[in-house]
């Protein structure tokens, strides 16, 4: 049993960066709706979402594209499945039903931004090493 899966570093880095960006959008949406009555804070399980992206299981729940009009563009394939959005449990729910805690969201947002930078650095490193392997020069 191999505990460390063998993935292409370029594909893994790209998937991690894409999932980090997606999570950043969710966290920004939470913060933007801090004063919206009844808004429920959302998030994803990043490790599960990344695993699904890398293993290709994120597309298992894809919807087939169906043209219902002759004026629709004809394209093949399916819409990729997005990670499951989960509701965050509030530390102290507001009276208006809003579950966004600004400090929690700000903390998650900053942490995710830092990890996004790390993913970008990793992707740049992978690209640089492949460039060096192909050309023999890092320039």
N, C-alpha and C positions, 0 to 999 in steps of 0.2 A: 504494500500500500504506500503510494507516494503522497506525502503530506504537503509537498510543495508542487503545485501544478506547473507544468511547463507551458508558458504562454509567451508569445512573441512580445518583447518589451515595447515595441512601437505600438502595437495594437492595445496592449494593457495601458500604456501611458495615455493614449488617445481616449480610451474608454473612461479612465479615471478622471481625466480633465473634463470630458463631456458630463459625467455624473456630478462632478464638483460644481460646474456651471449650472446644471439643473437644480441642484440643492440650493445654490446661492439665490436663484430666482424664487424658490419657495420661501426661503427665509426673508427675502426682501418683501415679498407679498405679505407675509405675516406682519412685518413691521409697518408696512403701509396701511394695514387695516387695524392698527392698534385701537382706534377710536370707533370702529364699525360695530354697532350693537349686534350681538349674535354670531360674530365671526369666530370660527374655531381655528386655532393655530395648527398648521400642518407641517409634516416633515417626512423624510424617507429614512429607511435603514440603509445607510450608505454602503456598508460591507455587502449586504445582500443584493443591493441594486448593481454594484460593480461586479459581483460574482455572476449575476444573471447576464449582464452585458458581455462579459468575457466568455462565458460558457455558451452563449447564444440562446439561452432559455428565455431571455426577455422578449423574444419574438414569438413565443409559443401562443400567446393570447392575442395575436395580431388580428385585426379585422380585414377581411378582403375588401379591396376597393371595387365599388360597383357604380357604374354610370347609370343614372336614372333619367338622363336626358341626352339627346343627340348633341347638345352643345357642350357637354362635359369633355374635358381633355382625356385622351386615352393614354393611360400609363399602366404598367404592370406592377406586380408586387403587392405588398401589404404595408399598412402603417405599422411602424415599429412599436412594440409595447413599451410603455413608460413604467418606471418603477411605481409600486403601490404607494399612494399617499396615505400616511397615517395621521391620526389626530394626536396632538400632544396633550398629555394630562396636565391640567393647570395646577400650579402651586397654590394659587389663591384665586378662584374664579371671580369675575366681576359680576355685579348685580345685573348688568345688561346682557349677560350670557357670553361676552367676549372672553376667550381664553388666552389671549396673547399677553405674555409677560415681557415687557420691553427689555429688561435686563437679561433675561434668558435668551431672547432672540438676538440681542446685540452680541452676547457672548458666543452663541453658535455661529453667527454671521462672521465674527472676527476669526474664530477658529477655522471655519471653512475657507475663508479668504487666505489664511496662512497655508492651509493644506493645498489650496489651489496653486499658490506660488510654488510649493514643493513639487506638485505634479507637473507644472510648467518647466521647472528646472530639470526634472527627470526626463521629460520629453525632449528638451533641448540637448541633454546629454546623449540620449539614444540617437538622435539625428546626427549629432557631431561625430559619434563613434562610427556610424554607418558611412558618413561622408569621408571620414579618414580611411575606412576600409576600402571604399571605392576609388578614391583619388590618390591616397597616400599623402594627402596634405589636409591640414585642418582649416585651411583658408577657403 
